[in-house]
Amino acid sequence: MKIFVGLGNPGGQYAQNRHNIGFMAVEAIAEAHGFQPWKARFQGQVAEGRLGGDKVLLLKPATFMNLSGQAVGEAMRFYKLEPADVMVFHDELDLAPGRLKVKFGGGHAGHNGLRSIHAHIGDAYGRVRMGIGHPGRKELVSGYVLHDFAKADADWLEDVLRGVADGADDLARGDSAKFLNAVGLRVSPQRSSSGTAPKKPGAAKTTAKVAEQPAVAAPDEEPAPDNRNPLQRLADRFR
């Protein structure tokens, strides 16, 4: 069994914050893989399902970011799991928007959610570091992470979340390279038979080779106009 933890702050006012990209990631996995409905448990919200042939518990701590370790530790102890069975999705200032890295062990780099998890279960757990970029100056960081993603971020953010859901089975099986490939195929599609697809900013970091993807045929009819802005469309998809 695995526990996939998404870090964020509970409450509608924080739902689209950059700091909540971890919540968004596990919500995307739950939707794409038909997990059971979210319910209150372990000082958070949990959803149960299967990934990679194994049972997985998705967890969104409801304790606010700087106390996230309480929920993670409680869930881990209940299921008698080891830190290595825990994978945490969190925002990463030191990576460009749309870039992801998978890391096991090591420090918390000042991230309050990781700091709390370190205090409760140690450092031998996995993390998916989800790049959101840096505002440029240290004094701007708090306001930056607690501010909603800009409308211009909507396209790459949706691609990243779809890619995370695509690769969730591989991540649960312990194949981080295939997981990153899945994200890369969404964020930076490979050249198709009709030519080279335009690159999108912030491809996920991976060294594994990926297959070329077929061109997608254009629809016969124009779709009905959608007057929602990009962030509203993204929020509606994962609500």
PyMOL commands that set and color helices and strands:
alter all, ss='L'
color gray80, all
select helices_A, chain A and resi 12-14+18-32+65-78+83-85+112-121+138-145+151-166+168-172+176-187+230-238
alter helices_A, ss='H'
color red, helices_A
select strands_A, chain A and resi 2-6+39-41+44-51+54-61+86-92+100-104+126-131
alter strands_A, ss='S'
color yellow, strands_A
deselect
rebuild
show_as cartoon
